[in-house]
Each structure stands twice: as C-alpha cells, then as structure tokens.
C-alpha cells in the first residue's frame, strides 16, 4: 500500500485512523532495549475519524475523539495497515481507552 496517501484514507463508520507513537527504546532507568524487545505502542495521534456508528439496535455512537487528539488504546485492538514503512492502526471507537490531555 505504499502508493496510497494517508491523507486520502477516510475510516469507515465507527473507526478511527491512528498513527502510533514510536516504541520506547530506553527504559526509565536509562537501559537501552534490544530491537527484539519491540512492543507495540499503545498510544498515538488520531489522523482521521469515521462517521458515527449505528448499532444493530439503532443506538447512535459518537466518536470519543477528534482529529489531532493523542490517545491511549487497547494493546491488541485494531488492525495494522502499513503505508510507506509506517504501520498505522484502524481502531474501533470502543478500542480507545483514554485521551491524553
């Protein structure tokens, strides 16, 4: 998908496009971690927001975030999409745990 511009992606209803932050390479104590230790980051910046989601029962769910917000999300939530060597995340609204203020 290297030929698709991220700015052209519009998430489907109920989804959010997030650019994950870089995984920490150093601990708080200053110890550098090897590349084999790379853990998936759990926070990032919202790049795009899909329209509101309507559940099977007809309830309308509004997005909990807006473009530009920094968020914390579920560790195993979402779907990875690699574009130009960067892995982006498509997350469901309910995968968002917190907004970083």
Phi, psi and omega per residue, in radians:
X1 nan 0.388 -3.077
X2 -1.122 -0.364 -3.074
X3 -1.552 -0.024 3.129
X4 -1.659 2.307 3.079
X5 -1.438 2.307 -3.130
X6 -1.029 -0.599 -3.129
X7 -1.128 -0.304 3.140
X8 -1.552 -0.133 -3.111
X9 -1.471 2.228 3.061
X10 -2.068 1.984 -3.134
X11 -1.034 2.617 3.070
X12 -1.173 2.832 3.107
X13 -0.939 2.327 3.127
X14 1.541 0.049 -3.106
X15 -2.118 2.763 -3.135
X16 -2.303 2.444 3.055
X17 -1.743 2.172 -3.075
X18 -2.182 2.423 2.976
X19 -1.706 1.894 -3.115
X20 -1.110 2.584 3.051
X21 -1.319 2.776 3.133
X22 -1.099 2.468 3.079
X23 -1.188 2.497 3.135
X24 -1.133 2.333 3.098
X25 -1.764 -0.118 -3.074
X26 -2.420 2.428 3.114
X27 -1.364 2.979 3.112
X28 -1.087 -0.470 3.134
X29 -1.451 -0.058 3.085
X30 1.666 0.126 3.127
X31 -1.452 2.233 3.119
X32 -1.406 2.367 -3.134
X33 -1.635 2.503 3.106
X34 -1.247 2.780 3.134
X35 -1.039 -0.492 -3.136
X36 -1.214 -0.202 -3.111
X37 -1.580 -0.040 -3.058
X38 -0.867 2.052 3.039
X39 -1.802 2.608 3.106
X40 -1.138 2.301 3.074
X41 -1.164 2.685 -3.141
X42 -2.022 0.276 3.075
X43 -2.503 2.730 -3.124
X44 -3.059 -3.041 -3.085
X45 -1.856 2.329 3.124
X46 -1.308 2.140 -3.134
X47 -1.718 -0.546 -3.120
X48 -2.762 2.644 -3.111
X49 -2.234 2.276 3.066
X50 -1.294 2.953 3.127
X51 -1.213 2.976 -3.109
X52 -1.037 2.635 -3.102
X53 -1.751 2.353 3.056
X54 -1.901 2.097 -3.090
X55 -1.249 2.992 3.119
X56 -1.138 -0.314 3.106
X57 -1.657 0.046 3.089
X58 1.569 0.032 3.105
X59 -1.324 2.445 -3.133
X60 -1.708 2.177 3.105
X61 -1.871 2.072 3.092
X62 -1.440 2.675 3.082
X63 -1.139 2.384 3.106
X64 -1.393 -0.122 -3.055
X65 -2.376 2.982 3.054
X66 -2.290 2.905 3.126
X67 -0.981 2.354 3.118
X68 1.697 -0.296 3.110
X69 -1.162 2.593 2.972
X70 -1.758 2.307 -3.024
X71 -2.287 2.764 2.956
X72 -1.899 2.353 -3.087
X73 -2.338 2.929 -3.106
X74 -1.015 2.488 -3.095
X75 -1.064 -0.725 -3.075
X76 -1.912 0.310 3.124
X77 -1.477 2.863 2.995
X78 1.417 3.108 3.133
X79 -2.233 2.273 3.132
X80 -1.379 2.442 3.024
X81 -2.356 2.114 -3.104
X82 -1.699 2.142 3.115
X83 -2.312 2.127 3.120
X84 0.881 0.872 3.075
X85 1.172 0.224 3.063
X86 -2.060 2.292 3.106
X87 -1.629 2.015 3.091
X88 -1.707 2.846 -3.142
X89 -2.110 2.290 2.909
X90 -1.721 2.027 -3.091
X91 -2.019 2.550 2.992
X92 -1.314 2.723 3.114
X93 -0.892 -0.724 -3.057
X94 -1.318 -0.119 3.069
X95 -1.366 -0.243 -3.140
X96 -1.384 2.168 -3.130
X97 -1.686 -0.598 -3.097
X98 -2.802 2.729 3.008
X99 -1.820 2.290 3.127
X100 -1.496 2.078 -3.118
X101 -1.642 nan nan
